Amino acid sequence: MRVISGECKGRQLKAVPGNQTRPTTDKVKETLFNVIGPYFSGGLGLDLFAGSGGLGIEALSRGLDKVIFVDRDMKAIQTIKGNLSLCDLDQRSEVFRNDAERALKAIIKRELQFTYIFLDPPYHKQKLTLLLQMIENNNLLINEGAIICEHGADVRLPEDIGGLKQVKKGDFGSIGLTIYSKLDMD
């Protein structure tokens, strides 16, 4: 597992110990960043099921100003902090141990809005539609921002959720990607 592009290109990232976390493959990561980027001129990101922090770190490496990382597993939190230090990105990040719904409630209180939101929950415990509704109902995504959902290839998400529109979807073997935006990105 490595950073594919940007200022931290080539840095090796550590995986979360054990088999509870499934890192996004380099192929899927490269594809999703080619769709939403590939590079950014600032912005705020949220990596909600951060695991090792790979998606958020890739986004920082490609130009986001700051990313908030959230995971409920202590081993994941330690791994994220270690990977951020390895890439010298500590000053451009916040790391919180929390579950997704509680984290979103805390973010709502802070009145934050994100340019990019990464949702990569454990495949067997998906609440993606609920989380997307929370994000939309509380206006957590800026106009023309994107929400990137990674899920099992057998999962089909709604075309629209309020003002969120599905703009891309694709399967990579057992992995599915669905991208939402407030405005069409094409």
Contacts in CASP RR format, 6 or more apart in sequence:
PFRMAT RR
TARGET T0000
AUTHOR 0000-0000-0000
METHOD contacts of the structure
MODEL  1
MRVISGECKGRQLKAVPGNQTRPTTDKVKETLFNVIGPYFSGGLGLDLFA
GSGGLGIEALSRGLDKVIFVDRDMKAIQTIKGNLSLCDLDQRSEVFRNDA
ERALKAIIKRELQFTYIFLDPPYHKQKLTLLLQMIENNNLLINEGAIICE
HGADVRLPEDIGGLKQVKKGDFGSIGLTIYSKLDMD
1 12 0 8 1.000
1 13 0 8 1.000
1 14 0 8 1.000
1 15 0 8 1.000
1 23 0 8 1.000
1 26 0 8 1.000
1 52 0 8 1.000
1 54 0 8 1.000
2 10 0 8 1.000
2 11 0 8 1.000
2 12 0 8 1.000
2 13 0 8 1.000
2 26 0 8 1.000
3 9 0 8 1.000
3 10 0 8 1.000
3 11 0 8 1.000
3 13 0 8 1.000
3 54 0 8 1.000
3 57 0 8 1.000
3 58 0 8 1.000
3 61 0 8 1.000
3 87 0 8 1.000
4 10 0 8 1.000
4 26 0 8 1.000
4 29 0 8 1.000
4 30 0 8 1.000
4 33 0 8 1.000
4 58 0 8 1.000
5 33 0 8 1.000
5 38 0 8 1.000
5 39 0 8 1.000
5 58 0 8 1.000
5 61 0 8 1.000
5 62 0 8 1.000
6 39 0 8 1.000
6 61 0 8 1.000
6 62 0 8 1.000
6 63 0 8 1.000
7 61 0 8 1.000
7 63 0 8 1.000
8 57 0 8 1.000
8 60 0 8 1.000
8 61 0 8 1.000
8 87 0 8 1.000
8 88 0 8 1.000
8 89 0 8 1.000
9 61 0 8 1.000
11 86 0 8 1.000
11 87 0 8 1.000
12 86 0 8 1.000
13 52 0 8 1.000
13 53 0 8 1.000
13 54 0 8 1.000
13 57 0 8 1.000
13 83 0 8 1.000
13 86 0 8 1.000
13 87 0 8 1.000
14 52 0 8 1.000
14 79 0 8 1.000
14 82 0 8 1.000
14 83 0 8 1.000
14 86 0 8 1.000
15 21 0 8 1.000
15 23 0 8 1.000
15 52 0 8 1.000
15 79 0 8 1.000
16 23 0 8 1.000
16 51 0 8 1.000
16 52 0 8 1.000
16 73 0 8 1.000
16 75 0 8 1.000
16 76 0 8 1.000
16 79 0 8 1.000
17 75 0 8 1.000
17 79 0 8 1.000
18 75 0 8 1.000
20 73 0 8 1.000
20 75 0 8 1.000
20 122 0 8 1.000
21 51 0 8 1.000
21 52 0 8 1.000
21 73 0 8 1.000
21 76 0 8 1.000
22 122 0 8 1.000
22 123 0 8 1.000
23 51 0 8 1.000
23 52 0 8 1.000
23 54 0 8 1.000
24 32 0 8 1.000
24 54 0 8 1.000
24 55 0 8 1.000
24 120 0 8 1.000
24 150 0 8 1.000
24 175 0 8 1.000
25 172 0 8 1.000
25 175 0 8 1.000
27 172 0 8 1.000
28 150 0 8 1.000
28 172 0 8 1.000
28 175 0 8 1.000
28 177 0 8 1.000
29 54 0 8 1.000
29 55 0 8 1.000
29 58 0 8 1.000
31 172 0 8 1.000
31 177 0 8 1.000
32 148 0 8 1.000
32 150 0 8 1.000
32 177 0 8 1.000
32 179 0 8 1.000
33 58 0 8 1.000
33 59 0 8 1.000
33 62 0 8 1.000
35 168 0 8 1.000
35 179 0 8 1.000
35 185 0 8 1.000
36 116 0 8 1.000
36 146 0 8 1.000
36 148 0 8 1.000
36 179 0 8 1.000
36 185 0 8 1.000
37 62 0 8 1.000
38 62 0 8 1.000
39 62 0 8 1.000
39 63 0 8 1.000
40 59 0 8 1.000
40 62 0 8 1.000
40 63 0 8 1.000
40 64 0 8 1.000
40 115 0 8 1.000
40 116 0 8 1.000
41 63 0 8 1.000
42 63 0 8 1.000
42 64 0 8 1.000
42 65 0 8 1.000
42 115 0 8 1.000
43 64 0 8 1.000
43 65 0 8 1.000
43 66 0 8 1.000
43 115 0 8 1.000
43 116 0 8 1.000
44 64 0 8 1.000
44 65 0 8 1.000
44 66 0 8 1.000
44 67 0 8 1.000
44 68 0 8 1.000
44 112 0 8 1.000
44 113 0 8 1.000
44 114 0 8 1.000
44 115 0 8 1.000
45 56 0 8 1.000
45 59 0 8 1.000
45 64 0 8 1.000
45 66 0 8 1.000
45 67 0 8 1.000
45 68 0 8 1.000
45 114 0 8 1.000
45 115 0 8 1.000
45 116 0 8 1.000
45 117 0 8 1.000
45 118 0 8 1.000
46 67 0 8 1.000
46 68 0 8 1.000
46 70 0 8 1.000
46 107 0 8 1.000
46 114 0 8 1.000
46 116 0 8 1.000
46 117 0 8 1.000
46 118 0 8 1.000
46 140 0 8 1.000
47 53 0 8 1.000
47 54 0 8 1.000
47 55 0 8 1.000
47 56 0 8 1.000
47 59 0 8 1.000
47 67 0 8 1.000
47 68 0 8 1.000
47 69 0 8 1.000
47 70 0 8 1.000
47 118 0 8 1.000
48 70 0 8 1.000
48 100 0 8 1.000
48 103 0 8 1.000
48 104 0 8 1.000
48 117 0 8 1.000
48 118 0 8 1.000
48 119 0 8 1.000
48 120 0 8 1.000
48 121 0 8 1.000
48 131 0 8 1.000
49 70 0 8 1.000
49 71 0 8 1.000
49 100 0 8 1.000
49 118 0 8 1.000
49 119 0 8 1.000
49 120 0 8 1.000
49 121 0 8 1.000
49 122 0 8 1.000
50 56 0 8 1.000
50 69 0 8 1.000
50 70 0 8 1.000
50 71 0 8 1.000
50 76 0 8 1.000
50 80 0 8 1.000
50 95 0 8 1.000
50 118 0 8 1.000
51 71 0 8 1.000
51 73 0 8 1.000
51 76 0 8 1.000
51 79 0 8 1.000
51 80 0 8 1.000
51 120 0 8 1.000
52 76 0 8 1.000
52 79 0 8 1.000
52 80 0 8 1.000
52 83 0 8 1.000
53 69 0 8 1.000
53 76 0 8 1.000
53 79 0 8 1.000
53 80 0 8 1.000
53 83 0 8 1.000
53 84 0 8 1.000
54 83 0 8 1.000
55 118 0 8 1.000
55 120 0 8 1.000
55 148 0 8 1.000
56 64 0 8 1.000
56 67 0 8 1.000
56 69 0 8 1.000
56 118 0 8 1.000
57 67 0 8 1.000
57 83 0 8 1.000
57 84 0 8 1.000
57 87 0 8 1.000
57 89 0 8 1.000
59 67 0 8 1.000
59 116 0 8 1.000
59 118 0 8 1.000
60 66 0 8 1.000
60 67 0 8 1.000
60 87 0 8 1.000
60 89 0 8 1.000
60 92 0 8 1.000
60 93 0 8 1.000
61 87 0 8 1.000
61 89 0 8 1.000
64 92 0 8 1.000
64 115 0 8 1.000
64 116 0 8 1.000
65 92 0 8 1.000
66 92 0 8 1.000
66 93 0 8 1.000
66 94 0 8 1.000
67 92 0 8 1.000
67 93 0 8 1.000
67 94 0 8 1.000
68 93 0 8 1.000
68 94 0 8 1.000
68 95 0 8 1.000
68 96 0 8 1.000
68 107 0 8 1.000
68 112 0 8 1.000
69 80 0 8 1.000
69 84 0 8 1.000
69 93 0 8 1.000
69 94 0 8 1.000
69 95 0 8 1.000
69 96 0 8 1.000
70 95 0 8 1.000
70 96 0 8 1.000
70 97 0 8 1.000
70 98 0 8 1.000
70 100 0 8 1.000
70 103 0 8 1.000
71 77 0 8 1.000
71 80 0 8 1.000
71 97 0 8 1.000
72 97 0 8 1.000
72 98 0 8 1.000
72 99 0 8 1.000
72 100 0 8 1.000
73 97 0 8 1.000
74 97 0 8 1.000
77 95 0 8 1.000
77 97 0 8 1.000
80 95 0 8 1.000
81 90 0 8 1.000
81 95 0 8 1.000
84 90 0 8 1.000
84 93 0 8 1.000
84 95 0 8 1.000
96 103 0 8 1.000
96 106 0 8 1.000
98 106 0 8 1.000
100 119 0 8 1.000
100 121 0 8 1.000
100 127 0 8 1.000
100 131 0 8 1.000
101 127 0 8 1.000
101 130 0 8 1.000
101 131 0 8 1.000
101 134 0 8 1.000
104 131 0 8 1.000
104 134 0 8 1.000
104 135 0 8 1.000
104 138 0 8 1.000
104 140 0 8 1.000
107 140 0 8 1.000
108 138 0 8 1.000
108 140 0 8 1.000
112 140 0 8 1.000
113 139 0 8 1.000
113 140 0 8 1.000
113 141 0 8 1.000
113 142 0 8 1.000
114 140 0 8 1.000
114 141 0 8 1.000
114 142 0 8 1.000
114 145 0 8 1.000
115 142 0 8 1.000
115 145 0 8 1.000
115 146 0 8 1.000
116 145 0 8 1.000
116 146 0 8 1.000
116 147 0 8 1.000
116 148 0 8 1.000
117 135 0 8 1.000
117 140 0 8 1.000
117 141 0 8 1.000
117 146 0 8 1.000
117 147 0 8 1.000
117 148 0 8 1.000
118 148 0 8 1.000
118 150 0 8 1.000
119 128 0 8 1.000
119 131 0 8 1.000
119 132 0 8 1.000
119 147 0 8 1.000
119 148 0 8 1.000
119 149 0 8 1.000
119 150 0 8 1.000
120 149 0 8 1.000
120 150 0 8 1.000
121 127 0 8 1.000
121 128 0 8 1.000
121 131 0 8 1.000
121 151 0 8 1.000
123 151 0 8 1.000
123 152 0 8 1.000
123 155 0 8 1.000
126 151 0 8 1.000
126 155 0 8 1.000
128 149 0 8 1.000
128 151 0 8 1.000
128 155 0 8 1.000
128 157 0 8 1.000
129 157 0 8 1.000
129 158 0 8 1.000
129 161 0 8 1.000
132 147 0 8 1.000
132 149 0 8 1.000
132 157 0 8 1.000
132 161 0 8 1.000
132 164 0 8 1.000
132 180 0 8 1.000
133 161 0 8 1.000
134 140 0 8 1.000
135 141 0 8 1.000
135 147 0 8 1.000
135 164 0 8 1.000
136 161 0 8 1.000
136 162 0 8 1.000
136 163 0 8 1.000
136 164 0 8 1.000
141 147 0 8 1.000
141 164 0 8 1.000
141 181 0 8 1.000
141 182 0 8 1.000
142 182 0 8 1.000
143 182 0 8 1.000
143 183 0 8 1.000
144 181 0 8 1.000
144 182 0 8 1.000
144 183 0 8 1.000
144 185 0 8 1.000
145 181 0 8 1.000
145 182 0 8 1.000
145 183 0 8 1.000
146 167 0 8 1.000
146 179 0 8 1.000
146 180 0 8 1.000
146 181 0 8 1.000
146 185 0 8 1.000
147 164 0 8 1.000
147 179 0 8 1.000
147 180 0 8 1.000
147 181 0 8 1.000
148 177 0 8 1.000
148 178 0 8 1.000
148 179 0 8 1.000
149 157 0 8 1.000
149 177 0 8 1.000
149 178 0 8 1.000
149 179 0 8 1.000
149 180 0 8 1.000
150 175 0 8 1.000
150 176 0 8 1.000
150 177 0 8 1.000
151 157 0 8 1.000
151 175 0 8 1.000
151 176 0 8 1.000
151 177 0 8 1.000
151 178 0 8 1.000
152 174 0 8 1.000
152 175 0 8 1.000
152 176 0 8 1.000
153 171 0 8 1.000
153 172 0 8 1.000
153 173 0 8 1.000
153 174 0 8 1.000
153 175 0 8 1.000
153 176 0 8 1.000
155 176 0 8 1.000
157 166 0 8 1.000
157 169 0 8 1.000
157 178 0 8 1.000
158 166 0 8 1.000
159 165 0 8 1.000
159 166 0 8 1.000
160 166 0 8 1.000
161 180 0 8 1.000
163 182 0 8 1.000
164 180 0 8 1.000
164 181 0 8 1.000
164 182 0 8 1.000
165 180 0 8 1.000
165 181 0 8 1.000
165 182 0 8 1.000
165 183 0 8 1.000
165 184 0 8 1.000
166 178 0 8 1.000
166 179 0 8 1.000
166 180 0 8 1.000
167 179 0 8 1.000
167 180 0 8 1.000
167 181 0 8 1.000
167 184 0 8 1.000
167 185 0 8 1.000
167 186 0 8 1.000
168 177 0 8 1.000
168 178 0 8 1.000
168 179 0 8 1.000
168 185 0 8 1.000
169 176 0 8 1.000
169 177 0 8 1.000
169 178 0 8 1.000
169 179 0 8 1.000
170 176 0 8 1.000
170 177 0 8 1.000
170 178 0 8 1.000
171 177 0 8 1.000
179 185 0 8 1.000
END
